[in-house]
Amino acid sequence: RNLNPLNSALSTSPALSSSTSTLLCSLKVNQHFIFWVHCFPIINMPRFSDQWLIDKTMFDVVYGGGCACCSFNFMPNGTVGLIQSFSELETDAKEKEISALDKLPWPQELKDSVWMDRFRLRQFCKKNMKDYNKFWSDHGEDFECWFHSQSNEKLQKLFQLPRQEVLDRLENQNFKLHKSFGTVLCSVLDQVANFKITGYETDGRGDAEIGFEECLKFDRRGGFTLTDVGSEESKSKWLLRHRTLGGPKLLERNMKCDNDEEENDNNDIDRDKKNTSDVPSFRSDRRIVRLLIARHFADVLQRAYLKEKKTVEQIEEKA
């Protein structure tokens, strides 16, 4: 684990140029050691890009350790079998996801673990959609009036989410997040927080998701928040996003293409113009992270509204 002698040897090796970084890691899986070597030009791997995320995940998993329950052996074809059984994915989308597996320089066990938790997290989020739908059915109009009546100062306090709390909320909601996918999501959070640096195009689909993505920003002191939260534009975009948290889809679909092929909300491969290389895209994970952030904001607002409503009702009863 002491890389100082290795770094010294690499720095003096004539086979490596100064523009190349080499990462060597060993990973123990099922009582066997996998020796992983990855070389990449630094100039081709800007920070917070998808390639950066791939390598950071591998490094963090190797040196951070994992849990024995992360992998799954009951699926006959492993990750490929899981993707093929994913009912939300159309045939073309499945083929693209399966093709992307070969481009990932990760051990198969890591790929299996990440995909399994991706599936579990989406199913977990879908089960909670009915709660947001019921809230809007019961309180929609009154909540909108209450929301527009709030001061800018109060809204700024309500729309605050430290980066670490995004994953902490999942744990508090009794969602078991395994080490492998947790490492991926930590890196994706960094990507979302610094999304402008990547140069990628907008991830979202549909007015609600795109509008929220445009309003979302990250501040090192306050975490995730909304730009100009007191403006009518930001309020309108948020209310639209809040309402769509109740469905009908977890993530909105794209409009049909010219060839009449409908793209599914999970078909997020090769959609970035500046990410058309062989590097797999983590667009779908970024969309899920933004969904988790939006749900936190919605939960905070709903609690504040219901608490204030209850207080008013109690005062009226006493009167």
Phi, psi and omega in degrees: 000346177278109185268001182299312177298324180293316179298322179296318181293320182292323183293334180261359183283126180289348183282344182246130178276169181290344181266011182238134177247136182241132181239124179240128182221151174239136183233126179270118181227123179053045177068014177238151179258129176254126179260117188248125180236128180223125178245137178208146176289130181299322183294341180262006181230077178295152181296142180073009174282174179294324177294320175300318181296319180299311183289323179296319179298314181299315181296314182294322180292318181296314185267350178261344180085168179219182179245150186293339184270003184292320184277161179230132185247002184277344179277122185307317183254021177061226183297320179300317178297322179295315180297319180294333179273357181286102186294336182285341182270131174282171185302313181297320180295320179298316181298321180292320179294318180294320178297325180292336180300321182291341182273347180276125179276044181251152172299153183299324180298324178291317177299316180301313184296315181297315182292324178297316180288330173301315180296313182297320182294320178295319179294322178297316180293324181294325181295333183268356182298326183297332180294319179289324178296318179294321179300315181289329177292324184273326190231008190313300185294315180297321180295319179298318178297317178298316183298316181291340182274352183283145179286160179299321181297318181291320179296323179297325178287324181288325181265067176221131180213106174302145186303318184295331184289345178299312179279330177299326180297321179298318179295320179292337178268014176064034172263119181281106180260113182286162186304315187297306181288330175299322177294319177299312182295326176299317179290323178295323176300317176299321179296314180295319180296331182242037189297326181297330181294329184292331183079005180286156176283173181304135181277325191292166176227140181085154184300320184295312183289318180294318180299318179294319179298322180290328181278332185291135176217167180236130177240132185298332182274321185252352181084212180283138179205187179248146177285132178046056187299337181275352182284154180295326180296313180294321178298316181295318180295322180292316181300324177295318179292319180299317182295322183284353176295340179271007177107186016280343180248149177297312174232137185292153177268158175284160173294156180298143180281174180299330181273012175068018176268123179275129181266136181276161181294347179263352185277079189247019181270143179053035180266349180268123181298327182267012178227047183265015178280191179280003181281124178300146180268145176250029181300316181298324178292323178295322179294321178294319179298317178295327176296318178297321178294315179298322179294322177297312179302317181297317180297318180296316181294318181296319178296317180296319180294312182294324178295315179294321179296319179296320179297317179296319180295321179294321178295318180294323179294321180291326181289000000 
